[in-house]
Amino acid sequence: MTNLAIIGMDANIESLTGMDAVERAIYQGQRIDRASGQPPIQQSFEQTASNSVEQLLRATRLNAEAINLILIQPEHTQPENSLIELSEFAGFHTHTLVTNLPEALMLAANQVRSSHYATAIVGVNLESEGNEAANSFAWDAEFTGYHKASGVASVLISSQAFAETGEHYIYAHISGLNNNFSMEAAAAVALQQAHVHADDIGYLEVTGSTVASVANTERRAMANVFRAESGLTTAVGCVQTVCGDAGPLARMLGLLKSIISVQQRYIPGIDNWKAPNDNALEASSLYLPTESRPWYPNPSGKNLTAAYSCQTADEYCFIVLHEDKTDSVRANGYMATADLSLFFVSGNTQAAIQQQLNALEANITHAEFKNLSRDTYAQFQQEQHMAYHACLLAEGTDELIKEITLAKAGVDKAFADNGEWKTPKGSYFSANPMRAGSQAAGGTNAPDIAFMYPGIGATYVGLGRELFHLFPAMYEKVHEVASDMANNLKDDILNPRSQSELGFKDIKALDHDLRNSLPDIAECGVGFACVFTKIFEDVFKVKADYATGYSMGEISMYAALGCWQDPAAMSKRLAASETFNRRLNGELLAPREHWGLDEAKEGIDSKNGDKIWETYTIKATAEEVAAASEDEDRVYCTIINTPDSLLVAGFPEACERVIKKLGVRAMPLDMPNAIHSPPAYLEYAHMEALYTLDVSDRIDTKMYSSSCYLPVPQRTKAIANSIARCLCDPVDFPRLINTMYDKGARIFIEMGPGRSLSSWVDKTLKTGEHKPHVSLPVNAKGTADELTFMRAIAKMVSHGVPMDLAHVFHGSLIVSKASTRAQTTNNTNAAVSV
């Protein structure tokens, strides 16, 4: 079979207008219902289909005369009995009415192979039907039925030659297509046409018929096609969880979802999935993700490949699709179409801010919500030089009105107190921006920024799941430094695969396993440090003046800031490292050797069984711990977090004696690694060798280490020595922060999971003489990354940090053809040879 190129897509479902809004719902697994009070679609089938095709033509700069149009007949009618006025589509090269998507695709394949034209396929459903009990999809044991959404979805297909000659953007390729009443036979032929095996398919879209017997047949057939050979390798999804049992619309949207998955590089999740309704999947390679997750590039260079099991009342077809790699950066409109929106209010005085708040409130009734947000951003771009900026966050008009009301009182109080105002939503204003402090100190207009890299304990299952879709440019940026992204970012650990929903206890157990694997947690910590850093540096155009790492976060710092030529070289070294697998972790051979314990003995007499190492967090000072542990040679103060809180580690019984003597409460962290202690010095030379890597061109950021509390030169030996010593010596985090503050750092951004470093910065800089500053977490377990980033943006803007925010307000996955190429395309399409 000749590859078919997908060169256009469009969809409108209920109140969601445009492909970007519909794609956001698909990514979130969001059920699309008619909004309260929203009237049914008033347009005819003909007008609904025409409007969608018009979007395809507008984006591709094609004329109707260059298009074969295929319309899928609404359910329960036959073309010969149709009331559809085909004369409405007389302007197209051809127009055909068919009964289902498999028939449409087979016809389209023949048309684009044998003509000089592209083919548009359109599926419409004009009927809506609510079903409050609807959940998951028909393969689920708790499935209760679907709702039905109204709308339209369309796709534009051409030959490869047509796309290349016309310089059309290609979203994906259909490389296998077969219709056969035997599902397994159809799949076998389509896979053979595409020159792939079942285990090459990363995502499988299924129909999930509402008829139980039909759904069971599909499930068992797919289980037979996707037999388990290499574990759980293929994710399953069903678009009817989003649009419901919407006939031709659902079949078309299933195709678009498959295209989007390979083009946007993510595995779509299934909202409310619980468990399969029989054991047919047990011997298969199929898994069912409950949330969307990144789909990392294949290290082998193979295309990302998806498949679609498309079933209708009359026919069946199996479709294989793969990505087009022409463009490495694939934009989307995910953030730009979010309900969560930023609104900017700027001025040089308190009165000016209040005046602009009143103006914003007055404009609410005159402008569409998202357009109003974009308007304030456009105005802010002209007013960044002003002294004060209030940033409001809201997800709708009513919430914006509430935030404005709070802002009016909050801004006045902030000026009176020379302080800040913020809301639980994330709206923010500072009457004492850090930019003003920098100017007063004779520095630059913008405040000095410090990036802080957390240690290994902050990493958790699910980390970074949304980041690559929020910021799709990161795929290429991270791939530059990590050729095997799935392995470097520990995709199989952070995004576990299962055929049933994972509960709280399951996730907790996986988190525990992760914390106990030092090489894995260290490697993915470094990987995500690179991701967060690239987001700030390459998307927001924010660079660090200073940087530091907490514990093993120092390694993340050097890698993320680009100090090494090939940071990915650490991956194999860590995996094979005796130091991190057995001596400072695992069997803890280094502490055993340091304490003179029998290496072969599993444990020693202790109420803690065979555990010989534990780390506790306690409220105490380093001096108090030193005094209490004077008679203990197996207890160490490993990390000072704040002036009055720290970590104590070592032999559990000895630690507990010290804790009892101090009279404080202690929380065991269940992290058996012996870094930052005397036993670690046994591994000093090995760690120095492990982190001896060639350095890249010098960067401007001053990198502070707990090995010396000074900037580390960007030289191979200096960095390796600094890391080895950092991992052997105790860490005094307050000393690091105070040192950077004294040098000028005012904005502290936590470049990794959690908010621990930010809270410790606040505690440190508010102890004794209060030191004005801002601390910003950008990832918090249990909070959406999108919300955390928007809150960070609001704070940074209010404090005068220059940022490029175009990605937040603009973007689309639909690539509109440049007008400069439109005439060339229209003139040459008729001469294309297929």
Rosetta blueprint (number, residue, H / E / L):
1 M L
2 T L
3 N L
4 L E
5 A E
6 I E
7 I E
8 G E
9 M E
10 D E
11 A E
12 N E
13 I E
14 E L
15 S L
16 L E
17 T E
18 G L
19 M H
20 D H
21 A H
22 V H
23 E H
24 R H
25 A H
26 I H
27 Y H
28 Q H
29 G L
30 Q L
31 R L
32 I L
33 D L
34 R L
35 A L
36 S L
37 G L
38 Q L
39 P L
40 P L
41 I L
42 Q L
43 Q L
44 S L
45 F H
46 E H
47 Q H
48 T H
49 A H
50 S H
51 N H
52 S H
53 V H
54 E H
55 Q H
56 L H
57 L H
58 R H
59 A H
60 T H
61 R L
62 L L
63 N L
64 A H
65 E H
66 A H
67 I E
68 N E
69 L E
70 I E
71 L E
72 I E
73 Q L
74 P L
75 E L
76 H L
77 T L
78 Q L
79 P H
80 E H
81 N H
82 S L
83 L L
84 I L
85 E L
86 L H
87 S H
88 E H
89 F H
90 A L
91 G L
92 F L
93 H L
94 T E
95 H E
96 T E
97 L E
98 V E
99 T L
100 N L
101 L H
102 P H
103 E H
104 A H
105 L H
106 M H
107 L H
108 A H
109 A H
110 N H
111 Q H
112 V H
113 R H
114 S L
115 S L
116 H L
117 Y L
118 A E
119 T E
120 A E
121 I E
122 V E
123 G E
124 V E
125 N E
126 L L
127 E L
128 S L
129 E E
130 G L
131 N L
132 E L
133 A L
134 A L
135 N L
136 S L
137 F L
138 A L
139 W L
140 D E
141 A L
142 E L
143 F L
144 T L
145 G L
146 Y L
147 H L
148 K E
149 A L
150 S L
151 G E
152 V E
153 A E
154 S E
155 V E
156 L E
157 I E
158 S E
159 S E
160 Q H
161 A H
162 F H
163 A H
164 E H
165 T H
166 G L
167 E L
168 H L
169 Y L
170 I L
171 Y L
172 A E
173 H E
174 I E
175 S E
176 G E
177 L E
178 N E
179 N E
180 N L
181 F L
182 S L
183 M H
184 E H
185 A H
186 A H
187 A H
188 A H
189 V H
190 A H
191 L H
192 Q H
193 Q H
194 A H
195 H L
196 V L
197 H L
198 A H
199 D H
200 D H
201 I E
202 G E
203 Y E
204 L E
205 E E
206 V L
207 T L
208 G L
209 S L
210 T L
211 V L
212 A H
213 S H
214 V H
215 A H
216 N H
217 T H
218 E H
219 R H
220 R H
221 A H
222 M H
223 A H
224 N H
225 V H
226 F L
227 R E
228 A L
229 E L
230 S L
231 G L
232 L L
233 T L
234 T E
235 A E
236 V E
237 G E
238 C L
239 V L
240 Q H
241 T H
242 V H
243 C H
244 G E
245 D L
246 A L
247 G L
248 P H
249 L H
250 A H
251 R H
252 M H
253 L H
254 G H
255 L H
256 L H
257 K H
258 S H
259 I H
260 I H
261 S H
262 V H
263 Q H
264 Q H
265 R L
266 Y E
267 I E
268 P L
269 G L
270 I L
271 D L
272 N L
273 W L
274 K L
275 A L
276 P E
277 N L
278 D L
279 N L
280 A L
281 L L
282 E L
283 A L
284 S E
285 S L
286 L E
287 Y E
288 L L
289 P L
290 T L
291 E L
292 S L
293 R E
294 P E
295 W L
296 Y L
297 P L
298 N L
299 P L
300 S L
301 G L
302 K L
303 N L
304 L L
305 T E
306 A E
307 A E
308 Y E
309 S E
310 C E
311 Q E
312 T L
313 A L
314 D L
315 E L
316 Y E
317 C E
318 F E
319 I E
320 V E
321 L E
322 H E
323 E E
324 D L
325 K L
326 T L
327 D L
328 S L
329 V L
330 R L
331 A L
332 N L
333 G L
334 Y L
335 M L
336 A L
337 T L
338 A L
339 D L
340 L L
341 S E
342 L E
343 F E
344 F E
345 V E
346 S E
347 G E
348 N L
349 T L
350 Q H
351 A H
352 A H
353 I H
354 Q H
355 Q H
356 Q H
357 L H
358 N H
359 A H
360 L H
361 E H
362 A H
363 N H
364 I L
365 T L
366 H L
367 A L
368 E L
369 F H
370 K H
371 N H
372 L H
373 S H
374 R H
375 D H
376 T H
377 Y H
378 A H
379 Q H
380 F H
381 Q H
382 Q H
383 E L
384 Q L
385 H L
386 M L
387 A L
388 Y E
389 H E
390 A E
391 C E
392 L E
393 L E
394 A E
395 E L
396 G L
397 T H
398 D H
399 E H
400 L H
401 I H
402 K H
403 E H
404 I H
405 T H
406 L H
407 A H
408 K H
409 A H
410 G H
411 V H
412 D H
413 K H
414 A H
415 F H
416 A H
417 D H
418 N L
419 G L
420 E E
421 W E
422 K E
423 T L
424 P L
425 K L
426 G L
427 S L
428 Y E
429 F E
430 S E
431 A L
432 N L
433 P L
434 M H
435 R H
436 A H
437 G H
438 S H
439 Q H
440 A H
441 A L
442 G L
443 G L
444 T L
445 N L
446 A L
447 P L
448 D E
449 I E
450 A E
451 F E
452 M E
453 Y E
454 P L
455 G L
456 I H
457 G H
458 A H
459 T L
460 Y L
461 V L
462 G L
463 L L
464 G L
465 R L
466 E L
467 L H
468 F H
469 H H
470 L H
471 F L
472 P L
473 A L
474 M H
475 Y H
476 E H
477 K H
478 V H
479 H H
480 E L
481 V L
482 A L
483 S L
484 D L
485 M H
486 A H
487 N H
488 N H
489 L L
490 K L
491 D H
492 D H
493 I H
494 L H
495 N L
496 P L
497 R L
498 S L
499 Q L
500 S L
501 E L
502 L L
503 G L
504 F H
505 K H
506 D H
507 I H
508 K H
509 A H
510 L H
511 D H
512 H H
513 D H
514 L H
515 R H
516 N L
517 S L
518 L H
519 P H
520 D H
521 I H
522 A H
523 E H
524 C H
525 G H
526 V H
527 G H
528 F H
529 A H
530 C H
531 V H
532 F H
533 T H
534 K H
535 I H
536 F H
537 E H
538 D H
539 V H
540 F L
541 K L
542 V L
543 K L
544 A L
545 D L
546 Y E
547 A E
548 T E
549 G E
550 Y L
551 S L
552 M L
553 G H
554 E H
555 I H
556 S H
557 M H
558 Y H
559 A H
560 A H
561 L L
562 G L
563 C L
564 W E
565 Q L
566 D L
567 P L
568 A L
569 A H
570 M H
571 S H
572 K H
573 R H
574 L H
575 A H
576 A L
577 S L
578 E H
579 T H
580 F H
581 N H
582 R H
583 R H
584 L L
585 N L
586 G L
587 E L
588 L L
589 L H
590 A H
591 P H
592 R H
593 E H
594 H H
595 W H
596 G L
597 L L
598 D L
599 E L
600 A L
601 K L
602 E L
603 G L
604 I L
605 D L
606 S L
607 K L
608 N L
609 G L
610 D L
611 K L
612 I L
613 W L
614 E E
615 T E
616 Y E
617 T E
618 I E
619 K E
620 A L
621 T L
622 A H
623 E H
624 E H
625 V H
626 A H
627 A H
628 A H
629 S L
630 E L
631 D L
632 E L
633 D L
634 R L
635 V E
636 Y E
637 C E
638 T E
639 I E
640 I E
641 N E
642 T E
643 P L
644 D L
645 S E
646 L E
647 L E
648 V E
649 A E
650 G E
651 F L
652 P H
653 E H
654 A H
655 C H
656 E H
657 R H
658 V H
659 I H
660 K H
661 K H
662 L H
663 G L
664 V L
665 R L
666 A E
667 M E
668 P E
669 L L
670 D L
671 M L
672 P L
673 N L
674 A L
675 I L
676 H L
677 S L
678 P H
679 P H
680 A H
681 Y H
682 L H
683 E H
684 Y H
685 A H
686 H H
687 M H
688 E H
689 A H
690 L H
691 Y L
692 T L
693 L L
694 D L
695 V E
696 S L
697 D L
698 R L
699 I L
700 D L
701 T L
702 K E
703 M E
704 Y E
705 S L
706 S L
707 S L
708 C L
709 Y L
710 L L
711 P E
712 V L
713 P L
714 Q L
715 R L
716 T H
717 K H
718 A H
719 I H
720 A H
721 N H
722 S H
723 I H
724 A H
725 R H
726 C H
727 L H
728 C H
729 D L
730 P L
731 V E
732 D E
733 F H
734 P H
735 R H
736 L H
737 I H
738 N H
739 T H
740 M H
741 Y H
742 D H
743 K H
744 G L
745 A E
746 R E
747 I E
748 F E
749 I E
750 E E
751 M L
752 G L
753 P L
754 G E
755 R L
756 S H
757 L H
758 S H
759 S H
760 W H
761 V H
762 D H
763 K H
764 T H
765 L H
766 K L
767 T L
768 G L
769 E L
770 H L
771 K L
772 P L
773 H L
774 V E
775 S E
776 L E
777 P E
778 V L
779 N E
780 A L
781 K L
782 G L
783 T L
784 A L
785 D H
786 E H
787 L H
788 T H
789 F H
790 M H
791 R H
792 A H
793 I H
794 A H
795 K H
796 M H
797 V H
798 S H
799 H L
800 G L
801 V L
802 P L
803 M L
804 D L
805 L L
806 A H
807 H H
808 V H
809 F H
810 H L
811 G L
812 S L
813 L L
814 I L
815 V L
816 S L
817 K L
818 A L
819 S H
820 T H
821 R H
822 A H
823 Q H
824 T H
825 T H
826 N H
827 N H
828 T H
829 N H
830 A H
831 A H
832 V L
833 S L
834 V L
